[in-house]
């Protein structure tokens, strides 16, 4: 059977290959932490709960783009980010946490992309071998720079502010 996320053979009758299943599980854990942090009311299912913050952001789009004024947070030394590989980090804003894919592009240049698909906010996963972000929900795809290349998403992934200060990577809120 072919994997529902990456399209490779799973080698068995499961819908996801081993790599995709692991990444989907990691995304669910992050979504659950976000929910617990808010202390929000219970809604059915961990995945549905994890998308609550994103749904609110869709309802109040004025929040998008205010990230440049949000405080930068230290997410570790530059050396902890191998060049050319995305690492999933958590940005903690006022009353919410956000998953952010961060990549060292070399020469102290970083790119930080929000991990929510711009279609219906499912957490996208990075596939190094494909050099793409894939959304497990409805198949949207994004290239290495977060630009939309396939599927129903209306645009590319949102960017977060990111900078290097004194050898430390500093992550901020959404900028675009
Ligand atoms: S939520 Fe990603 S394609 Fe629908």
py3Dmol code that shows the C-alpha trace and the ligand (Angstrom):
import py3Dmol

protein = """\
ATOM      1  CA  UNK A   1       0.000   0.000   0.000  1.00  0.00           C
ATOM      2  CA  UNK A   2       1.183   3.537  -0.718  1.00  0.00           C
ATOM      3  CA  UNK A   3       1.671   5.952   2.182  1.00  0.00           C
ATOM      4  CA  UNK A   4      -1.134   8.530   2.330  1.00  0.00           C
ATOM      5  CA  UNK A   5       1.334  11.339   3.103  1.00  0.00           C
ATOM      6  CA  UNK A   6       4.450  10.789   1.009  1.00  0.00           C
ATOM      7  CA  UNK A   7       3.273   8.268  -1.592  1.00  0.00           C
ATOM      8  CA  UNK A   8       6.048   5.766  -0.967  1.00  0.00           C
ATOM      9  CA  UNK A   9       5.300   2.086  -0.451  1.00  0.00           C
ATOM     10  CA  UNK A  10       4.613   1.366   3.217  1.00  0.00           C
ATOM     11  CA  UNK A  11       5.618  -2.270   2.873  1.00  0.00           C
ATOM     12  CA  UNK A  12       2.439  -3.390   4.623  1.00  0.00           C
ATOM     13  CA  UNK A  13      -1.283  -2.609   4.886  1.00  0.00           C
ATOM     14  CA  UNK A  14      -0.917   0.562   7.004  1.00  0.00           C
ATOM     15  CA  UNK A  15      -1.954   3.944   5.567  1.00  0.00           C
ATOM     16  CA  UNK A  16       1.256   5.697   6.648  1.00  0.00           C
ATOM     17  CA  UNK A  17       4.863   4.612   6.247  1.00  0.00           C
ATOM     18  CA  UNK A  18       7.003   4.408   9.373  1.00  0.00           C
ATOM     19  CA  UNK A  19       8.572   7.865   8.848  1.00  0.00           C
ATOM     20  CA  UNK A  20       5.245   9.619   8.261  1.00  0.00           C
ATOM     21  CA  UNK A  21       3.584   7.848  11.192  1.00  0.00           C
ATOM     22  CA  UNK A  22       6.351   9.101  13.477  1.00  0.00           C
ATOM     23  CA  UNK A  23       6.054  12.660  12.219  1.00  0.00           C
ATOM     24  CA  UNK A  24       2.264  12.624  12.524  1.00  0.00           C
ATOM     25  CA  UNK A  25       2.590  11.431  16.111  1.00  0.00           C
ATOM     26  CA  UNK A  26       5.078  14.223  16.892  1.00  0.00           C
ATOM     27  CA  UNK A  27       2.699  16.816  15.471  1.00  0.00           C
ATOM     28  CA  UNK A  28      -0.192  15.464  17.532  1.00  0.00           C
ATOM     29  CA  UNK A  29       1.895  15.702  20.719  1.00  0.00           C
ATOM     30  CA  UNK A  30       2.706  19.346  20.017  1.00  0.00           C
ATOM     31  CA  UNK A  31      -0.942  20.130  19.320  1.00  0.00           C
ATOM     32  CA  UNK A  32      -1.972  18.494  22.610  1.00  0.00           C
ATOM     33  CA  UNK A  33       0.541  20.608  24.594  1.00  0.00           C
ATOM     34  CA  UNK A  34      -0.906  23.714  23.003  1.00  0.00           C
ATOM     35  CA  UNK A  35      -4.374  22.695  24.169  1.00  0.00           C
ATOM     36  CA  UNK A  36      -3.280  21.965  27.736  1.00  0.00           C
ATOM     37  CA  UNK A  37      -1.523  25.323  27.932  1.00  0.00           C
ATOM     38  CA  UNK A  38      -4.716  27.130  27.128  1.00  0.00           C
ATOM     39  CA  UNK A  39      -6.878  25.162  29.540  1.00  0.00           C
ATOM     40  CA  UNK A  40      -9.602  25.309  26.920  1.00  0.00           C
ATOM     41  CA  UNK A  41     -12.797  23.323  27.001  1.00  0.00           C
ATOM     42  CA  UNK A  42     -12.819  19.801  25.670  1.00  0.00           C
ATOM     43  CA  UNK A  43     -13.709  19.246  22.049  1.00  0.00           C
ATOM     44  CA  UNK A  44     -13.589  15.866  20.405  1.00  0.00           C
ATOM     45  CA  UNK A  45     -10.283  14.344  19.449  1.00  0.00           C
ATOM     46  CA  UNK A  46      -6.682  15.371  19.984  1.00  0.00           C
ATOM     47  CA  UNK A  47      -6.178  16.492  16.419  1.00  0.00           C
ATOM     48  CA  UNK A  48      -9.313  18.626  16.393  1.00  0.00           C
ATOM     49  CA  UNK A  49      -8.306  20.134  19.715  1.00  0.00           C
ATOM     50  CA  UNK A  50      -4.836  20.893  18.480  1.00  0.00           C
ATOM     51  CA  UNK A  51      -6.209  22.974  15.672  1.00  0.00           C
ATOM     52  CA  UNK A  52      -8.207  25.260  17.957  1.00  0.00           C
ATOM     53  CA  UNK A  53      -5.565  27.973  18.167  1.00  0.00           C
ATOM     54  CA  UNK A  54      -5.119  27.919  14.433  1.00  0.00           C
ATOM     55  CA  UNK A  55      -8.851  28.148  13.890  1.00  0.00           C
ATOM     56  CA  UNK A  56      -8.954  31.214  16.105  1.00  0.00           C
ATOM     57  CA  UNK A  57      -6.178  32.752  14.079  1.00  0.00           C
ATOM     58  CA  UNK A  58      -8.243  32.156  10.933  1.00  0.00           C
ATOM     59  CA  UNK A  59     -11.233  33.862  12.531  1.00  0.00           C
ATOM     60  CA  UNK A  60      -9.115  36.819  13.611  1.00  0.00           C
ATOM     61  CA  UNK A  61      -6.681  37.301  10.749  1.00  0.00           C
ATOM     62  CA  UNK A  62      -5.539  40.657  12.101  1.00  0.00           C
ATOM     63  CA  UNK A  63      -3.180  38.668  14.337  1.00  0.00           C
ATOM     64  CA  UNK A  64      -1.323  37.526  11.267  1.00  0.00           C
ATOM     65  CA  UNK A  65       1.457  39.884  10.452  1.00  0.00           C
ATOM     66  CA  UNK A  66       1.892  41.268  13.967  1.00  0.00           C
ATOM     67  CA  UNK A  67       4.765  38.908  14.646  1.00  0.00           C
ATOM     68  CA  UNK A  68       7.463  41.438  13.954  1.00  0.00           C
ATOM     69  CA  UNK A  69       6.497  43.180  17.204  1.00  0.00           C
ATOM     70  CA  UNK A  70       6.349  39.935  19.225  1.00  0.00           C
ATOM     71  CA  UNK A  71       9.387  39.310  21.439  1.00  0.00           C
ATOM     72  CA  UNK A  72      12.136  37.123  20.053  1.00  0.00           C
ATOM     73  CA  UNK A  73      12.801  33.900  21.939  1.00  0.00           C
ATOM     74  CA  UNK A  74      16.090  32.037  22.162  1.00  0.00           C
ATOM     75  CA  UNK A  75      15.720  28.581  20.582  1.00  0.00           C
ATOM     76  CA  UNK A  76      19.346  27.517  20.829  1.00  0.00           C
ATOM     77  CA  UNK A  77      22.823  28.071  19.406  1.00  0.00           C
ATOM     78  CA  UNK A  78      23.428  28.246  15.663  1.00  0.00           C
ATOM     79  CA  UNK A  79      25.516  25.062  15.965  1.00  0.00           C
ATOM     80  CA  UNK A  80      22.383  23.126  16.957  1.00  0.00           C
ATOM     81  CA  UNK A  81      20.924  23.737  13.491  1.00  0.00           C
ATOM     82  CA  UNK A  82      22.672  21.749  10.731  1.00  0.00           C
ATOM     83  CA  UNK A  83      22.689  23.650   7.451  1.00  0.00           C
ATOM     84  CA  UNK A  84      19.914  22.607   5.070  1.00  0.00           C
ATOM     85  CA  UNK A  85      17.758  20.709   7.591  1.00  0.00           C
ATOM     86  CA  UNK A  86      14.460  21.816   9.061  1.00  0.00           C
ATOM     87  CA  UNK A  87      13.988  21.396  12.817  1.00  0.00           C
ATOM     88  CA  UNK A  88      10.583  21.746  14.485  1.00  0.00           C
ATOM     89  CA  UNK A  89      10.600  24.291  17.320  1.00  0.00           C
ATOM     90  CA  UNK A  90       7.931  25.831  19.525  1.00  0.00           C
ATOM     91  CA  UNK A  91       7.254  29.541  19.631  1.00  0.00           C
ATOM     92  CA  UNK A  92       5.390  30.668  22.758  1.00  0.00           C
ATOM     93  CA  UNK A  93       3.366  33.814  22.332  1.00  0.00           C
ATOM     94  CA  UNK A  94       0.818  35.429  24.604  1.00  0.00           C
ATOM     95  CA  UNK A  95      -1.492  32.555  25.556  1.00  0.00           C
ATOM     96  CA  UNK A  96      -0.523  30.221  22.751  1.00  0.00           C
ATOM     97  CA  UNK A  97       2.213  27.983  21.409  1.00  0.00           C
ATOM     98  CA  UNK A  98       3.016  27.626  17.764  1.00  0.00           C
ATOM     99  CA  UNK A  99       4.973  24.962  15.934  1.00  0.00           C
ATOM    100  CA  UNK A 100       7.611  26.473  13.661  1.00  0.00           C
ATOM    101  CA  UNK A 101       9.919  24.748  11.184  1.00  0.00           C
ATOM    102  CA  UNK A 102      13.342  26.401  11.354  1.00  0.00           C
ATOM    103  CA  UNK A 103      16.176  25.874   8.879  1.00  0.00           C
ATOM    104  CA  UNK A 104      19.746  27.118   8.866  1.00  0.00           C
ATOM    105  CA  UNK A 105      20.475  28.295   5.308  1.00  0.00           C
ATOM    106  CA  UNK A 106      24.141  28.927   6.084  1.00  0.00           C
ATOM    107  CA  UNK A 107      26.064  32.172   6.714  1.00  0.00           C
ATOM    108  CA  UNK A 108      23.834  32.950   9.718  1.00  0.00           C
ATOM    109  CA  UNK A 109      20.768  33.081   7.467  1.00  0.00           C
ATOM    110  CA  UNK A 110      17.672  31.278   8.780  1.00  0.00           C
ATOM    111  CA  UNK A 111      14.145  30.679   7.540  1.00  0.00           C
ATOM    112  CA  UNK A 112      11.253  29.985   9.932  1.00  0.00           C
ATOM    113  CA  UNK A 113       7.894  28.671   8.669  1.00  0.00           C
ATOM    114  CA  UNK A 114       4.688  28.184  10.610  1.00  0.00           C
ATOM    115  CA  UNK A 115       3.794  24.493  10.704  1.00  0.00           C
ATOM    116  CA  UNK A 116       0.089  25.046  10.037  1.00  0.00           C
ATOM    117  CA  UNK A 117      -1.166  24.336   6.539  1.00  0.00           C
ATOM    118  CA  UNK A 118      -2.819  27.442   5.097  1.00  0.00           C
ATOM    119  CA  UNK A 119      -5.813  25.395   3.938  1.00  0.00           C
ATOM    120  CA  UNK A 120      -7.458  24.195   7.181  1.00  0.00           C
ATOM    121  CA  UNK A 121      -4.508  24.447   9.560  1.00  0.00           C
ATOM    122  CA  UNK A 122      -3.342  20.834   9.795  1.00  0.00           C
ATOM    123  CA  UNK A 123       0.299  20.528  10.890  1.00  0.00           C
ATOM    124  CA  UNK A 124       2.526  20.095   7.850  1.00  0.00           C
ATOM    125  CA  UNK A 125       5.486  17.731   7.935  1.00  0.00           C
ATOM    126  CA  UNK A 126       8.924  18.250   6.393  1.00  0.00           C
ATOM    127  CA  UNK A 127      10.317  15.455   4.213  1.00  0.00           C
ATOM    128  CA  UNK A 128      14.024  15.902   3.728  1.00  0.00           C
ATOM    129  CA  UNK A 129      14.247  13.307   0.945  1.00  0.00           C
ATOM    130  CA  UNK A 130      11.521  15.064  -1.074  1.00  0.00           C
ATOM    131  CA  UNK A 131      12.553  18.581  -0.004  1.00  0.00           C
ATOM    132  CA  UNK A 132       8.879  19.342   0.524  1.00  0.00           C
ATOM    133  CA  UNK A 133       6.375  20.032   3.254  1.00  0.00           C
ATOM    134  CA  UNK A 134       3.336  17.767   2.945  1.00  0.00           C
ATOM    135  CA  UNK A 135      -0.007  18.211   4.622  1.00  0.00           C
ATOM    136  CA  UNK A 136      -1.560  14.941   5.824  1.00  0.00           C
ATOM    137  CA  UNK A 137      -5.138  16.219   5.669  1.00  0.00           C
ATOM    138  CA  UNK A 138      -5.887  17.116   2.043  1.00  0.00           C
ATOM    139  CA  UNK A 139      -2.550  16.805   0.291  1.00  0.00           C
ATOM    140  CA  UNK A 140      -1.286  20.368   0.008  1.00  0.00           C
ATOM    141  CA  UNK A 141       2.416  20.608  -0.722  1.00  0.00           C
ATOM    142  CA  UNK A 142       4.964  23.374  -0.146  1.00  0.00           C
ATOM    143  CA  UNK A 143       8.515  23.682  -1.390  1.00  0.00           C
ATOM    144  CA  UNK A 144      11.655  24.218   0.691  1.00  0.00           C
ATOM    145  CA  UNK A 145      10.887  27.935   1.037  1.00  0.00           C
ATOM    146  CA  UNK A 146       7.301  27.274   2.126  1.00  0.00           C
ATOM    147  CA  UNK A 147       5.808  28.293  -1.210  1.00  0.00           C
ATOM    148  CA  UNK A 148       2.583  26.532  -2.187  1.00  0.00           C
ATOM    149  CA  UNK A 149       3.121  24.074  -5.044  1.00  0.00           C
ATOM    150  CA  UNK A 150       0.110  21.702  -4.951  1.00  0.00           C
ATOM    151  CA  UNK A 151      -3.202  20.976  -3.281  1.00  0.00           C
ATOM    152  CA  UNK A 152      -6.055  23.165  -2.001  1.00  0.00           C
ATOM    153  CA  UNK A 153      -4.043  25.557   0.201  1.00  0.00           C
ATOM    154  CA  UNK A 154      -4.608  29.181  -0.926  1.00  0.00           C
ATOM    155  CA  UNK A 155      -1.042  30.388  -0.317  1.00  0.00           C
ATOM    156  CA  UNK A 156       2.358  29.465   1.058  1.00  0.00           C
ATOM    157  CA  UNK A 157       3.204  28.822   4.689  1.00  0.00           C
ATOM    158  CA  UNK A 158       3.350  31.821   7.000  1.00  0.00           C
ATOM    159  CA  UNK A 159       6.802  33.041   7.983  1.00  0.00           C
ATOM    160  CA  UNK A 160       8.052  33.803  11.468  1.00  0.00           C
ATOM    161  CA  UNK A 161      10.642  36.396  12.387  1.00  0.00           C
ATOM    162  CA  UNK A 162      14.045  34.798  12.970  1.00  0.00           C
ATOM    163  CA  UNK A 163      17.471  36.290  13.632  1.00  0.00           C
ATOM    164  CA  UNK A 164      20.908  35.378  14.977  1.00  0.00           C
ATOM    165  CA  UNK A 165      22.204  37.314  17.973  1.00  0.00           C
ATOM    166  CA  UNK A 166      25.468  36.475  19.734  1.00  0.00           C
ATOM    167  CA  UNK A 167      25.509  33.030  18.154  1.00  0.00           C
ATOM    168  CA  UNK A 168      21.972  32.236  19.338  1.00  0.00           C
ATOM    169  CA  UNK A 169      18.955  31.707  17.090  1.00  0.00           C
ATOM    170  CA  UNK A 170      16.122  34.032  18.091  1.00  0.00           C
ATOM    171  CA  UNK A 171      12.582  33.167  16.956  1.00  0.00           C
ATOM    172  CA  UNK A 172       9.653  35.589  16.805  1.00  0.00           C
ATOM    173  CA  UNK A 173       5.988  35.652  15.855  1.00  0.00           C
ATOM    174  CA  UNK A 174       4.431  35.479  12.417  1.00  0.00           C
ATOM    175  CA  UNK A 175       5.433  38.168   9.974  1.00  0.00           C
ATOM    176  CA  UNK A 176       3.640  37.274   6.729  1.00  0.00           C
TER     177      UNK A 176
END
"""
ligand_1 = """\
4
LIG
S -5.422 21.307 5.854
Fe -3.705 21.018 4.603
S -4.516 20.532 2.686
Fe -6.249 20.836 3.920
"""
view = py3Dmol.view(width=600, height=400)
view.addModel(protein, "pdb")
view.setStyle({"model": 0}, {"cartoon": {"style": "trace"}})
view.addModel(ligand_1, "xyz")
view.setStyle({"model": 1}, {"stick": {}})
view.zoomTo()
view.show()
